[in-house]
């Protein structure tokens, strides 16, 4: 499997690796499937995480590599959550909603505490990451985003936007140019997905018409 970490081509003086390219293309597909609320978003995220793990591990970016392990675990959990059918709308599709203020506070607090903990660990053991704090931020932010997605929360898109803000420069700085380009595309897809889920949450919040009531 060494070919995965070999150079695919050069673009704008940036060396593109096969693993970086393939993993992120699948990741884009996973994001698009999430936008459409398709359960296949989770298998796609799992495969993307597996491929990107090999890329980041060989580059000694432990935070990003560890993130991919968590991505695979959360993808398996998210698939189970969506397949159990606990969050279905009236038309049988996935019901989405805005998080409560309590849920938002808990996610924000967990993100802050997690970033401090992981960043502190990377700082104590520099061999784990070349960029301790950005790496920790992306690691924890991705977990929060995927958790919110699995729970059908619209805030999942906001979490991805915050990850993108750091992910783009970090990937370019560490030689993963294709990841950097793809993160820019992620940003556009996230904005479209946010709009779709936002409108969908308003539809799902409407009370169903009483049975027998005139249309």
N, C-alpha and C positions, 0 to 999 in steps of 0.2 A: 504493500500500500504506500510505498515511499513516493510514488508518482503524485499522490495527492498534495504533497508538500513541495513539489517541483514547480518551476515557473511555467505558466501557461502562455503568457505574452507580456509585452510591455506597452503601457498606455500612458502618454504624457510623462514619459521618463519614470513611471511607476511600474515596478515589477509585480505582476499579478500572479498569485499562486492558484493552482487548481482548487485546493481545499477552500481557500478564501472565496473564490468565485462560486463554486458549486454550492457550498453551504449557505451563502447569502442569497443566491437565486432561489433556493428552496425556502429560505426564510421569508423572502418576499412573497412567495406563493402562500406560505402559511399566514402571513399578515392579511393578504387578500381574502383568504378563506375565512379568517376571523371576522373580517369586515362583513362577509356574507353570512355570518353566524353558522358556518358549516362545521360539523364535528371533525372533518378531515383536517382542520387547522392543527389539531394536536399531534397526529402522526407526522405531519409535515414538520412541525416544530421539533419533534423528537429526532427525526433524521437530520435536520439542519444542525441541531445541537451536537449530534454524534460526529458529524464531519468537521464542524468548527472546533470541537474539542481537540482533534488531532492537530489542527492548525495552530491554535494558541499554546498547546502544551509544548510543541517543538520550539516555539518562540520564547518559552519560559515566562509567559504571561499567566501566572497561576490564577490570578483573580478572574481573568476572562475565561480561562480553561475550566476553572471550578464553576463558573457561572453556567457553562454549558452542561455540566453534570446536573446542576440544579434545574436547568431548563428541561432536561430529559425527565427528571423526576416529577416536576410540576406538570409537564405535558401528559404524563401517564395519569396523574391525579385529575387534571382538567378533562381528559377524555372520559374518565369515569364519571365525573360530575355532570358533564353534558349528556352522556349516554343514559344516565339514570332517569332523565326526564323530569327532574324536580323543578326545573325552571322553564316550563313551557308556556307560551302565550296561547291565546284562544285559537290561533290558526295552526298550532302544533309546532311552531318554530321556537327558537330560544327567546325567552323573555329577558329583556335588558332593562336596567334601571339605574338611577343615580344612587350612589352610596348615601347613607345617613351621615349626619355630622359626626356622630360617634365613630362610625366606620372610617370616615376620612381622618379623624384625629388619631385613631389607632394605627392606620396605615402610615400616616406621616411620622408618628412617633417611632414606629417599628423601622421605617426607612432611615431616620436620623440615628437611632441607636445602633442599627445594623451597620451603617456606614462607618460610624465611629469605632465599632468593635472590629470590623474587618480591616479598616484602614490602619487601626492601631496594630493589628496582627502583622500586616504587611510591612509596617514601619519597623517593628521589632525584628522581623526576619526579611531583610531586603531581597534575599534570593527568591522570594515568592513572587515578587512583582517589580517591574521597572518603574511603574507609575502607581505607587500605593494608593493614593487617595482617589484619583479618577477611576482606577481599576475597581476599588471598593464601591464607589458610587454606582458604577454600571452594574456590578454584581448584585448589589442589594436592590437597585432600582428595577432591574429585570424581574427579580423575584416578586416584588410588589406589583408590577404591571401584570404578570402572568396570574398572580393570585386574584387580582381584580377581574381579569378576563374570565377566569374559571367561575367566578361568582356572578358573572353577567353584569358587571358594573361599568358604566360609561367612563368612569375615572381611569379605567385601564388605558385609554388613549392619551390622557394627560400625562400619565406616568411614562409612557413611551416617548412622548415629546421631550420630557425632562432628561431621559436617558440619551436621546439623540443629541442634545446640546453638548454633552461631553463626549459621546461616542464618536462623533465625526472627527474632531481634532486628535483624539487619542489613537484612533486607527491609522490615520495618516502619519502620525508621529512614530508609530511602531512598525511601519512597513506593510500594513494591511490596507493598501490603497483601495482595493475593490470594496472592502467593508466600509471605508469612508464614503465612497460614491453611493453605495447602496443605502447607507444611513440617511443620505440626503433624499433619496427616493422614498425611504421609509417615512420621512417627515411629511411628504406630500400625501402618501397613502393614509397616514395617521389622521391628517386633517379631514380627508374625505370620509374615512371610517368613523371619525368622531361625529361628523354631521349626520351620517346614517344612523348610528346608534342613538344619538341625541333625539332625532325625530322618532325613532322606533320606541324609545323609552316613553315618549309622550303618548304614543298609540297604546302601548301596553298598560299605561296607567289609567286609561279610560275605563270606567266600569262597564262590564258586559251588559248588554241590553237584557232586561228581564224576559224570561221565557214567556212567550205568548204575547208580549207587548208588541204593538204595531210598529213597523219599521219607520 
